[in-house]
Amino acid sequence: MIFIENDGHTNPKLNLALEEYILRHFSADEDYLLFYINEPSIIIGRNQNTLEEINQTYIEDHNIHVVRRISGGGAVYHDFGNLNFSFITNHDGKSLSNFKKFTEPVIKVLKSLGLNAELKGRNDIEVDDKKISGTAQFSTGKRMVSHGTLLLDTDLSEVAKALTVKMSKIQSKGHKSVRSRVANISEFLKAPLTIQEFRQLVLEGLYEEREPFKTYQLTLEEWSAIHALKSEKYDTWEWNYGRSPKFNVQRSKRFSIGEIDLRIFVEKGYIMEFKIFGDFFGKEPVVHLEQLLTGLRYDHAEISNVLEDVNLNEYFGALQKEAFIELIYGEDE
């Protein structure tokens, strides 16, 4: 097995691009191991509805990355207290969905640190019935990636805040994440470890499991290609949000001018249909607004930009524009 150094990069978009690049372009004659530690971020499963999984206002206010990964499963929170591991190997038809095969060496390392770790369910590592690691897989051709998290000292309060959605009513065909009871590995250690100390111990333990072990430094050309993949895919709104499954949103609120009831059909992150109902009095027919908003990305900034020069008083009476935008794309109080 070859361990690939990521040179200490903590940008989740770059690290996921690195992982995919190794999967698709490195020799199929070798197995690879990758470690990375990410800045605060929400990592969304491939088949999930991003908007349903996250507290958009909170993540924007706290500069938390939102990135979709290529594997399925639920949304997870990463920060500097979380170590991510990734095995990139061939699959023989039996390895895919065989999480035990890839978690066993990790569990052995955890046990050597005094943790009563075990694989529970399909893809979680638990200690005393508390989840300290989740794993996921993706395959392409003959190659596959099996990756997971190791919660050493993650800010668990941020997990709840960043992954709690407050949209009033939403129905989705996406896979909603099931929140599990989670704990940090640090809670079970006899002596504290920094994330770098923990990383080194896990790496040494895996070295013992998979000899011979080599370490590889990426070339400048390879890094250039990885940065290009990041730019073309992982930096894009279309990948991180736009690939979300379609869903229906209903948002309503009573203002001094009456009730406004919005029915919005969003598909792949774009507003495909927008209908306005209510008991307000307005001069202009709201169909003009509906047509104006149809076809836009379901994105706060884009909606705000389009409505910038629109006089909403012509449609609703004395209604503040910010209040209407908040109704379309805001968070409930």
Secondary structure as a PSIPRED ss2 file (coil, helix, strand):
# PSIPRED VFORMAT (PSIPRED V4.0)

   1 M C   1.000  0.000  0.000
   2 I E   0.000  0.000  1.000
   3 F E   0.000  0.000  1.000
   4 I E   0.000  0.000  1.000
   5 E E   0.000  0.000  1.000
   6 N C   1.000  0.000  0.000
   7 D C   1.000  0.000  0.000
   8 G C   1.000  0.000  0.000
   9 H C   1.000  0.000  0.000
  10 T C   1.000  0.000  0.000
  11 N C   1.000  0.000  0.000
  12 P H   0.000  1.000  0.000
  13 K H   0.000  1.000  0.000
  14 L H   0.000  1.000  0.000
  15 N H   0.000  1.000  0.000
  16 L H   0.000  1.000  0.000
  17 A H   0.000  1.000  0.000
  18 L H   0.000  1.000  0.000
  19 E H   0.000  1.000  0.000
  20 E H   0.000  1.000  0.000
  21 Y H   0.000  1.000  0.000
  22 I H   0.000  1.000  0.000
  23 L H   0.000  1.000  0.000
  24 R H   0.000  1.000  0.000
  25 H H   0.000  1.000  0.000
  26 F C   1.000  0.000  0.000
  27 S C   1.000  0.000  0.000
  28 A C   1.000  0.000  0.000
  29 D C   1.000  0.000  0.000
  30 E C   1.000  0.000  0.000
  31 D C   1.000  0.000  0.000
  32 Y E   0.000  0.000  1.000
  33 L E   0.000  0.000  1.000
  34 L E   0.000  0.000  1.000
  35 F E   0.000  0.000  1.000
  36 Y E   0.000  0.000  1.000
  37 I C   1.000  0.000  0.000
  38 N C   1.000  0.000  0.000
  39 E C   1.000  0.000  0.000
  40 P C   1.000  0.000  0.000
  41 S E   0.000  0.000  1.000
  42 I E   0.000  0.000  1.000
  43 I E   0.000  0.000  1.000
  44 I E   0.000  0.000  1.000
  45 G C   1.000  0.000  0.000
  46 R C   1.000  0.000  0.000
  47 N C   1.000  0.000  0.000
  48 Q C   1.000  0.000  0.000
  49 N C   1.000  0.000  0.000
  50 T H   0.000  1.000  0.000
  51 L H   0.000  1.000  0.000
  52 E H   0.000  1.000  0.000
  53 E H   0.000  1.000  0.000
  54 I C   1.000  0.000  0.000
  55 N C   1.000  0.000  0.000
  56 Q H   0.000  1.000  0.000
  57 T H   0.000  1.000  0.000
  58 Y H   0.000  1.000  0.000
  59 I H   0.000  1.000  0.000
  60 E H   0.000  1.000  0.000
  61 D H   0.000  1.000  0.000
  62 H C   1.000  0.000  0.000
  63 N C   1.000  0.000  0.000
  64 I C   1.000  0.000  0.000
  65 H E   0.000  0.000  1.000
  66 V E   0.000  0.000  1.000
  67 V E   0.000  0.000  1.000
  68 R E   0.000  0.000  1.000
  69 R C   1.000  0.000  0.000
  70 I C   1.000  0.000  0.000
  71 S C   1.000  0.000  0.000
  72 G C   1.000  0.000  0.000
  73 G C   1.000  0.000  0.000
  74 G C   1.000  0.000  0.000
  75 A C   1.000  0.000  0.000
  76 V E   0.000  0.000  1.000
  77 Y E   0.000  0.000  1.000
  78 H E   0.000  0.000  1.000
  79 D C   1.000  0.000  0.000
  80 F C   1.000  0.000  0.000
  81 G C   1.000  0.000  0.000
  82 N E   0.000  0.000  1.000
  83 L E   0.000  0.000  1.000
  84 N E   0.000  0.000  1.000
  85 F E   0.000  0.000  1.000
  86 S E   0.000  0.000  1.000
  87 F E   0.000  0.000  1.000
  88 I E   0.000  0.000  1.000
  89 T E   0.000  0.000  1.000
  90 N E   0.000  0.000  1.000
  91 H C   1.000  0.000  0.000
  92 D C   1.000  0.000  0.000
  93 G C   1.000  0.000  0.000
  94 K C   1.000  0.000  0.000
  95 S C   1.000  0.000  0.000
  96 L C   1.000  0.000  0.000
  97 S C   1.000  0.000  0.000
  98 N C   1.000  0.000  0.000
  99 F H   0.000  1.000  0.000
 100 K H   0.000  1.000  0.000
 101 K H   0.000  1.000  0.000
 102 F H   0.000  1.000  0.000
 103 T H   0.000  1.000  0.000
 104 E H   0.000  1.000  0.000
 105 P H   0.000  1.000  0.000
 106 V H   0.000  1.000  0.000
 107 I H   0.000  1.000  0.000
 108 K H   0.000  1.000  0.000
 109 V H   0.000  1.000  0.000
 110 L H   0.000  1.000  0.000
 111 K H   0.000  1.000  0.000
 112 S H   0.000  1.000  0.000
 113 L C   1.000  0.000  0.000
 114 G C   1.000  0.000  0.000
 115 L C   1.000  0.000  0.000
 116 N C   1.000  0.000  0.000
 117 A E   0.000  0.000  1.000
 118 E E   0.000  0.000  1.000
 119 L E   0.000  0.000  1.000
 120 K E   0.000  0.000  1.000
 121 G C   1.000  0.000  0.000
 122 R C   1.000  0.000  0.000
 123 N C   1.000  0.000  0.000
 124 D E   0.000  0.000  1.000
 125 I E   0.000  0.000  1.000
 126 E E   0.000  0.000  1.000
 127 V E   0.000  0.000  1.000
 128 D C   1.000  0.000  0.000
 129 D C   1.000  0.000  0.000
 130 K E   0.000  0.000  1.000
 131 K E   0.000  0.000  1.000
 132 I E   0.000  0.000  1.000
 133 S E   0.000  0.000  1.000
 134 G E   0.000  0.000  1.000
 135 T E   0.000  0.000  1.000
 136 A E   0.000  0.000  1.000
 137 Q E   0.000  0.000  1.000
 138 F E   0.000  0.000  1.000
 139 S E   0.000  0.000  1.000
 140 T E   0.000  0.000  1.000
 141 G C   1.000  0.000  0.000
 142 K C   1.000  0.000  0.000
 143 R E   0.000  0.000  1.000
 144 M E   0.000  0.000  1.000
 145 V E   0.000  0.000  1.000
 146 S E   0.000  0.000  1.000
 147 H E   0.000  0.000  1.000
 148 G E   0.000  0.000  1.000
 149 T E   0.000  0.000  1.000
 150 L E   0.000  0.000  1.000
 151 L E   0.000  0.000  1.000
 152 L C   1.000  0.000  0.000
 153 D C   1.000  0.000  0.000
 154 T C   1.000  0.000  0.000
 155 D C   1.000  0.000  0.000
 156 L H   0.000  1.000  0.000
 157 S H   0.000  1.000  0.000
 158 E H   0.000  1.000  0.000
 159 V H   0.000  1.000  0.000
 160 A H   0.000  1.000  0.000
 161 K H   0.000  1.000  0.000
 162 A H   0.000  1.000  0.000
 163 L C   1.000  0.000  0.000
 164 T C   1.000  0.000  0.000
 165 V C   1.000  0.000  0.000
 166 K C   1.000  0.000  0.000
 167 M C   1.000  0.000  0.000
 168 S C   1.000  0.000  0.000
 169 K E   0.000  0.000  1.000
 170 I E   0.000  0.000  1.000
 171 Q E   0.000  0.000  1.000
 172 S E   0.000  0.000  1.000
 173 K C   1.000  0.000  0.000
 174 G C   1.000  0.000  0.000
 175 H C   1.000  0.000  0.000
 176 K C   1.000  0.000  0.000
 177 S C   1.000  0.000  0.000
 178 V C   1.000  0.000  0.000
 179 R C   1.000  0.000  0.000
 180 S C   1.000  0.000  0.000
 181 R C   1.000  0.000  0.000
 182 V E   0.000  0.000  1.000
 183 A C   1.000  0.000  0.000
 184 N C   1.000  0.000  0.000
 185 I H   0.000  1.000  0.000
 186 S H   0.000  1.000  0.000
 187 E H   0.000  1.000  0.000
 188 F H   0.000  1.000  0.000
 189 L C   1.000  0.000  0.000
 190 K C   1.000  0.000  0.000
 191 A C   1.000  0.000  0.000
 192 P C   1.000  0.000  0.000
 193 L C   1.000  0.000  0.000
 194 T C   1.000  0.000  0.000
 195 I H   0.000  1.000  0.000
 196 Q H   0.000  1.000  0.000
 197 E H   0.000  1.000  0.000
 198 F H   0.000  1.000  0.000
 199 R H   0.000  1.000  0.000
 200 Q H   0.000  1.000  0.000
 201 L H   0.000  1.000  0.000
 202 V H   0.000  1.000  0.000
 203 L H   0.000  1.000  0.000
 204 E H   0.000  1.000  0.000
 205 G H   0.000  1.000  0.000
 206 L H   0.000  1.000  0.000
 207 Y H   0.000  1.000  0.000
 208 E H   0.000  1.000  0.000
 209 E H   0.000  1.000  0.000
 210 R C   1.000  0.000  0.000
 211 E C   1.000  0.000  0.000
 212 P C   1.000  0.000  0.000
 213 F C   1.000  0.000  0.000
 214 K E   0.000  0.000  1.000
 215 T E   0.000  0.000  1.000
 216 Y E   0.000  0.000  1.000
 217 Q E   0.000  0.000  1.000
 218 L C   1.000  0.000  0.000
 219 T C   1.000  0.000  0.000
 220 L H   0.000  1.000  0.000
 221 E H   0.000  1.000  0.000
 222 E H   0.000  1.000  0.000
 223 W H   0.000  1.000  0.000
 224 S H   0.000  1.000  0.000
 225 A H   0.000  1.000  0.000
 226 I H   0.000  1.000  0.000
 227 H H   0.000  1.000  0.000
 228 A H   0.000  1.000  0.000
 229 L H   0.000  1.000  0.000
 230 K H   0.000  1.000  0.000
 231 S H   0.000  1.000  0.000
 232 E H   0.000  1.000  0.000
 233 K H   0.000  1.000  0.000
 234 Y H   0.000  1.000  0.000
 235 D C   1.000  0.000  0.000
 236 T C   1.000  0.000  0.000
 237 W H   0.000  1.000  0.000
 238 E H   0.000  1.000  0.000
 239 W H   0.000  1.000  0.000
 240 N H   0.000  1.000  0.000
 241 Y H   0.000  1.000  0.000
 242 G H   0.000  1.000  0.000
 243 R C   1.000  0.000  0.000
 244 S C   1.000  0.000  0.000
 245 P C   1.000  0.000  0.000
 246 K C   1.000  0.000  0.000
 247 F E   0.000  0.000  1.000
 248 N E   0.000  0.000  1.000
 249 V E   0.000  0.000  1.000
 250 Q E   0.000  0.000  1.000
 251 R E   0.000  0.000  1.000
 252 S E   0.000  0.000  1.000
 253 K E   0.000  0.000  1.000
 254 R E   0.000  0.000  1.000
 255 F E   0.000  0.000  1.000
 256 S C   1.000  0.000  0.000
 257 I C   1.000  0.000  0.000
 258 G E   0.000  0.000  1.000
 259 E E   0.000  0.000  1.000
 260 I E   0.000  0.000  1.000
 261 D E   0.000  0.000  1.000
 262 L E   0.000  0.000  1.000
 263 R E   0.000  0.000  1.000
 264 I E   0.000  0.000  1.000
 265 F E   0.000  0.000  1.000
 266 V E   0.000  0.000  1.000
 267 E E   0.000  0.000  1.000
 268 K C   1.000  0.000  0.000
 269 G C   1.000  0.000  0.000
 270 Y E   0.000  0.000  1.000
 271 I E   0.000  0.000  1.000
 272 M E   0.000  0.000  1.000
 273 E E   0.000  0.000  1.000
 274 F E   0.000  0.000  1.000
 275 K E   0.000  0.000  1.000
 276 I E   0.000  0.000  1.000
 277 F E   0.000  0.000  1.000
 278 G E   0.000  0.000  1.000
 279 D C   1.000  0.000  0.000
 280 F C   1.000  0.000  0.000
 281 F C   1.000  0.000  0.000
 282 G C   1.000  0.000  0.000
 283 K C   1.000  0.000  0.000
 284 E C   1.000  0.000  0.000
 285 P C   1.000  0.000  0.000
 286 V C   1.000  0.000  0.000
 287 V H   0.000  1.000  0.000
 288 H H   0.000  1.000  0.000
 289 L H   0.000  1.000  0.000
 290 E H   0.000  1.000  0.000
 291 Q H   0.000  1.000  0.000
 292 L H   0.000  1.000  0.000
 293 L H   0.000  1.000  0.000
 294 T C   1.000  0.000  0.000
 295 G C   1.000  0.000  0.000
 296 L C   1.000  0.000  0.000
 297 R E   0.000  0.000  1.000
 298 Y C   1.000  0.000  0.000
 299 D C   1.000  0.000  0.000
 300 H H   0.000  1.000  0.000
 301 A H   0.000  1.000  0.000
 302 E H   0.000  1.000  0.000
 303 I H   0.000  1.000  0.000
 304 S H   0.000  1.000  0.000
 305 N H   0.000  1.000  0.000
 306 V H   0.000  1.000  0.000
 307 L C   1.000  0.000  0.000
 308 E C   1.000  0.000  0.000
 309 D C   1.000  0.000  0.000
 310 V C   1.000  0.000  0.000
 311 N C   1.000  0.000  0.000
 312 L C   1.000  0.000  0.000
 313 N H   0.000  1.000  0.000
 314 E H   0.000  1.000  0.000
 315 Y H   0.000  1.000  0.000
 316 F H   0.000  1.000  0.000
 317 G C   1.000  0.000  0.000
 318 A C   1.000  0.000  0.000
 319 L C   1.000  0.000  0.000
 320 Q C   1.000  0.000  0.000
 321 K H   0.000  1.000  0.000
 322 E H   0.000  1.000  0.000
 323 A H   0.000  1.000  0.000
 324 F H   0.000  1.000  0.000
 325 I H   0.000  1.000  0.000
 326 E H   0.000  1.000  0.000
 327 L H   0.000  1.000  0.000
 328 I H   0.000  1.000  0.000
 329 Y H   0.000  1.000  0.000
 330 G C   1.000  0.000  0.000
 331 E C   1.000  0.000  0.000
 332 D C   1.000  0.000  0.000
 333 E C   1.000  0.000  0.000
